[in-house]
């Protein structure tokens, strides 16, 4: 089985606790998923992830065809990380680590995804032609949304005095 790794690091101008509040609420996943994926959560959700939580989704990753996906939160150490693993879905293997680290100037959010595709050589070809690029697009979208959600407010303009000649 050929496995791949996708890694993304993003820095946000917020503290560790507000970052944990956002990322540990599974209802926020829909907010940071591209609309074109047709992402729909099909299970009931609590306000916080916990080890053993099962989350069911429906996505439309290719050609608008619906695919069911079930993940389980397998590891959690609040407020630093949690892991979701696929139990059923489009991948042969999916292990997604969400790591939050306080930098003193904000929080560093690291996503590490280890994945494998079914269908052997066809799966490898699909990764080269579609899947790796699609994952990058999804995380690019997520990065833009998070930057907008957690943007630093613009500093207030300093008052200035007019000079009279």
C-alpha positions, 0 to 999 in steps of 0.5 A: 500500500502506497501512502502519501503525506500532506502537510500544511502549517498556518499561523493565526493571530489568535490565542491557543484557547480560542483556536481550540474552541474553533477547531474542536467544534466539529460543526465548524468543519462545514465552514472551512470546507469548499462549497463545491464539495457538497459537504454535508454532515449526516450525523448528530454532533456535539459541541466538542470532539472527544475520543471515540466520536464518530462523524458521518458526512456526505461529500461530492468530490468528483463529478458531483457523485455523492460519497459517504465518509465516516471518521472517528476521533481517535486521539485528543490532548486538549488544547494541543491536538486531535486525530481523526481517522477514516472508518469508511469512505473514499480512502483506503487509509486516512489519518489526519492530525490537527496540531495547535501550538502557541507561538507567543504571537498567535497559534500555529495550526499544523495539519498532517494527513497520511492517506492511501488510495484504493485500486493499486496502480490506478489509485497512484495515478489518481493521486498524481492526476487528481487527489493530491491537487484536490487536497491542496485546493481544499487546504488552500480554501481552508487557509483563506477562510481562516485568515478571514475569520481570524484576521487582525482588526485594522489599527485605528487611523491616528488623528492628524491635524491639518496645517494651515499656511 
